[in-house]
Amino acid sequence: MELLKKSDYPLAAEMAKQVAVDTVYPLSIAEGFQSGEIFADSAEHPHTLLYWHTCGFGFTAGELHEDFVREIVGFMRNPRPNHRGRLALEAGTDEHLEQLLLADGHIRKQEQHMFSFAEKKQAEILADTEIEPITAENYDQLAGRITPRFSWDSAAQFLQNGFGFCVFREGKFAACAFSAGISHAYVDIGVETAEAFRGMGYGRRVVSCMIAESLRRGQIPVWQCHVSNEASKRLAQSQGFALRGTHPLYVYENP
């Protein structure tokens, strides 16, 4: 497995069409919006790629062979720096790949929901005076796990290449929604609501603004979540997303 040079990223962007799940994170690397690494079976004549996003998500394109999968397992056991200390592999349904990965003994299979946005249910652009764009002034006030820090290397990188919205109540962070992954064509929406403000509609409001802004920019909103995250599933469906299936997510659990 060889690390691709950025001069080869246009080819990686083209090969991302072969990714079995949503392509926004592989494209975010290949198109230069976000950080990550792309590995190939051969840098000179690539037939198989691993896209490894800075947030730790990994994706493959092309025909997988056992040697390539073994090297992926090696990365899962011993992640490289700058990937949040993990390689969580998102994949399509592939029995042979599953057998190779689970044979390790410490890799566990989970499931992710995938959603498609139904344009006929486009969210309204809300005249909501409480919602504000994420800026340099409020970036550091965003709290929780799923904030831009989840998938962006820095505030500067996010503010240059991404976008999002947030809401504060009486000076306290309530909720945010943002481009967790972004490419020319797609925006994967990440959302966080502070525990004290859950169930009050703040998540719905910031997500609605994200959808409207994505559409205004000509990008398709994307949503995915773990199958156990019923709150995220309900929020997605309330905002015009339709569940279109599930796919495996393979994670390494330290012994």
Secondary structure, 3 states (H helix, E strand, C coil): CEECCHHHHHHHHHHHHHCCCCCHHHHHHHCCCCCEEEEECCCCCCCEEEEEECCCEEEEEECCCHHHHHHHHHHHHCCCCCCCCCCEEECCCCHHHHHHHHCCCCEEEEEEEEEEECHHHCCCCCCCCCEEECCCCCHHHCCCCCCHHHCCCCHHHHHHHCCEEEEEECCEEEEEEEEEEECCCEEEEEEEECHHHCCCCHHHHHHHHHHHHHHHCCCEEEEEEECCCHHHHHHHHHCCEEEEEEEEEEEECCC
